[in-house]
Amino acid sequence: MTFKKFQKLLIFFVFTNFILLNTARSAPNSFADLAERLMPSVVNISTTQTVTTNSNSFPFQFPPGSPFEDMFKDFGTPQERQAYALGSGFIIDEKGIVITNNHVIQNAEDILVRVNGDEEYKAKIIGKDPLSDIAVLQIEADEKFIPVKFGDSDKSRIGDWVIAIGNPFGLGGTVTSGIISARNRSIGLARYEDFIQTDASINQGNSGGPLFNMNGDVIGINTAILGQSGSIGIGFAIPSNSAVKVINQLIEFGETKRGWLGVRIQIVTKEIAEAEELDKPRGALIVSVADGSPSDKGGIIAGDIILEFDGKLINEMKELPLIVAQTEVGKTVNVKVWRNKREVIKKITLGRLETSEDFNLKKAELPKVKIIEKLKIEVRSLNTDDINNRKLPKDLTGVVITKIDQDSPINYLSINNIIVEADKKKIKTIGDLKNIINSAIRSSKKTIMIAIYNNQNQRRYIGVNLN
């Protein structure tokens, strides 16, 4: 090897090592200082609610399949028990305003907030929003608390370091770290979704806790997990920029005020784009327009494709509901639509979603949640929205798990898993599942086999211990 070649090789290795060294330095040596500063602002939340169940009022049990079994199944002595739930939250004001998930405090009769691991206070609900799964609490105390501030989630990039602090499985003050794995995720969990995906370990009990950037700013509210335990590196957080708009309204009004168009929409497929001579599949296709709605008054018709709303491009259908909801009620906006193979501009004055007939109809149709006492879970019936959003088999029936107690015999399953069979019998209603479990118990069965669809839409069989 000549000296010149050796020189070039040496320069190459030095330059390469310099780049690798600088890249490595971007990873923090320790999160200790940051965690120590933020921990006093993260709280553990525990809630209680009274659950009423019926116990058998007869000193005997009917044999399985007996005609008397169904006749007397609703008879019993109502008994009350306390159900408990755990979650996380964080303080955003020195007066003790706490942010958490709506599902953490849903149906709660008493809410306790623990600060710094040992100081416990009662809290009341200022406002809650099931559609975005956000709730605002007020700690009932005259003390001053240490708040954290929101950061700009739009500036967060895939690959950025983040830390999550929360109360997984009741183990308060737990810090985990990771990176932002993806942005703009939609998983069919809520009406308005634009999740940050992270590989920082998130488990049951982390719900409502903060996701911090390296400046110590909250860029997300940890909300959902994917997988049996949640610690498989796939967690989801509500972006701070979306959350702040809801939080400010809940603090000011105690409720949300979302923009409303009054349309039903669907995805613009490749075939639809070709038929409409649109350059590529984009926008949101209008399926129907509600009579008297802002869209109806503004001249939007079925078959229009919304390409742009208030200056914002609509690349995918799912973007439109979120953008409209975050737009001020009463604002007049320009809406660019594709009609008859050309662009048309329409002016629309937005209504308010919460006072619309469309919203009240949806509210009236909210699914009923029932408790399966022996399994220590809450479930609701599977509906067509679930099937369409998750792209499940059209003829699928079953019940969707909405809550799992920590001491449940199936606590290794996840929220939104679907129970489709029990003891090889197809589940069509919540009553079917209850009856099969009750029959198994009366026949002294120790275990039953259930079939589920997990959150990746994979069918699995599970053996469940009924003791």
Secondary structure, 3 states (H helix, E strand, C coil): CCHHHHHHHHHHHHHHHHHHHHHHHCCCCCCHHHHHHHHHHEEEEEEEEEEEEEECCCCCCCCCCCHHHHHCCCCCEEEEEEEEEEEEEEEEECCCEEEECHHHHCCCCEEEEEECCCEEEEEEEEEEECCCCEEEEEECCCCCCCCCCECCHHHCCCCCEEEEEECHHHCCCEEEEEEEEEEEECCCCCCCCCEEEECCCCCCCCCCCEEECCCCCEEEEEEEECCCCCCCCCEEEEEHHHHHHHHHHHHHHCCCCCEECCEEEEECCHHHHHHCCCCCCCCEEEEEECCCCHHHHHCCCCCCEEEEECCEECCCCCHHHHHHHCCCCCCEEEEEEEECCEEEEEEEECEEHHHCHHHHHHHHCCCCCEEECCCCEEEEECCHHHHHHHCCCCCCCCEEEEEECCCCCCCCCCCCCEEEEECCEECCCHHHHHHHHHHHHHCCCCEEEEEEECCCCCEEEEEEECC
